[in-house]
Amino acid sequence: MTEVLKLQDSIPEVAATSLIGVIAKLEMIVGADRDIGDPTDFPWPHITSALRDLNAIAGDLPVGRWSRERTRSDVAKHWESAVKLVAALEEEGAAEHRDDVTVF
């Protein structure tokens, strides 16, 4: 229970980076109140209403795993950039190594 409370306490410090992240934060807040207080008191019905609206707007968001096809498509889209970045980092590392091994 202590770990759950620590996690709940950290929610305000974590920035959501997607709509599903905002929904997850609100679901955690509303879910915690079910265990601790009266969900009919302000602001819980209002938060629950906003959460319901967000879920209606977002539709069926992916809950966890993407399809292999989507993952492959994303990898293909970013592969060339990743290869260039790795090559540049390797070149930078080699240049630094050459600078460190100066012959006297």
C-alpha positions in Angstrom: 0.0 0.0 0.0 2.9 2.4 0.7 4.2 2.0 -2.8 0.8 2.8 -4.2 0.6 5.9 -2.2 4.1 7.0 -3.2 3.1 6.5 -6.9 -0.1 8.5 -6.4 1.9 11.3 -4.7 4.3 11.4 -7.7 1.4 12.0 -10.3 1.6 15.8 -10.2 5.3 15.7 -10.9 5.0 13.6 -14.0 4.1 15.3 -17.3 1.8 13.3 -19.6 3.2 13.2 -23.1 0.0 11.9 -24.8 -3.7 11.9 -24.4 -3.6 8.3 -23.1 -1.1 9.6 -20.4 -3.6 12.2 -19.3 -6.4 9.6 -19.2 -4.2 7.3 -17.2 -3.4 10.0 -14.7 -7.1 10.8 -14.2 -8.1 7.2 -14.0 -5.5 6.7 -11.2 -6.7 9.8 -9.4 -10.4 8.7 -9.6 -9.5 5.1 -8.8 -7.6 6.2 -5.6 -10.6 8.1 -4.4 -12.8 5.0 -4.6 -10.6 3.5 -1.9 -10.1 6.6 0.3 -13.1 8.9 0.2 -16.6 9.6 -1.0 -16.7 9.7 -4.9 -19.9 11.8 -4.8 -18.2 14.8 -3.2 -16.7 17.7 -5.2 -14.5 17.5 -7.3 -14.8 13.8 -8.0 -17.9 13.8 -10.1 -16.4 16.6 -12.1 -13.1 14.8 -12.6 -15.0 11.6 -13.5 -17.1 13.5 -16.0 -14.0 15.0 -17.6 -12.4 11.6 -17.8 -15.5 10.2 -19.5 -15.4 13.0 -22.0 -11.7 12.4 -22.7 -12.3 8.7 -23.3 -15.2 9.5 -25.6 -13.0 12.0 -27.6 -10.0 9.7 -27.7 -12.0 6.6 -28.8 -10.2 3.3 -28.5 -6.6 4.2 -27.7 -4.0 1.5 -27.8 -3.7 0.0 -24.3 -0.4 -1.6 -24.6 1.0 -3.4 -27.6 1.2 -2.2 -31.1 0.9 -4.5 -34.0 4.1 -5.9 -35.6 3.1 -4.2 -38.9 3.0 -0.8 -37.2 6.2 -1.4 -35.3 8.0 -2.4 -38.6 6.6 0.7 -40.3 7.9 3.0 -37.6 11.3 1.3 -37.7 11.5 1.6 -41.4 10.5 5.3 -41.2 13.3 6.1 -38.8 15.9 3.6 -39.8 17.9 5.8 -42.1 18.1 8.6 -39.5 19.2 6.2 -36.9 22.0 4.8 -39.1 23.3 8.3 -39.8 23.2 9.1 -36.1 25.1 6.0 -35.1 27.7 6.6 -37.8 28.2 10.2 -36.7 28.5 9.1 -33.0 31.1 6.4 -34.0 33.0 8.9 -36.1 33.0 11.4 -33.2 34.2 8.7 -30.8 37.0 7.7 -33.2 38.0 11.4 -33.6 38.1 11.8 -29.8 40.2 8.6 -29.5 42.7 9.9 -32.1 43.0 13.2 -30.2 43.7 11.3 -26.9 46.4 9.2 -28.5 48.7 11.9 -29.7 52.2 10.8 -30.4 54.9 12.8 -28.7 
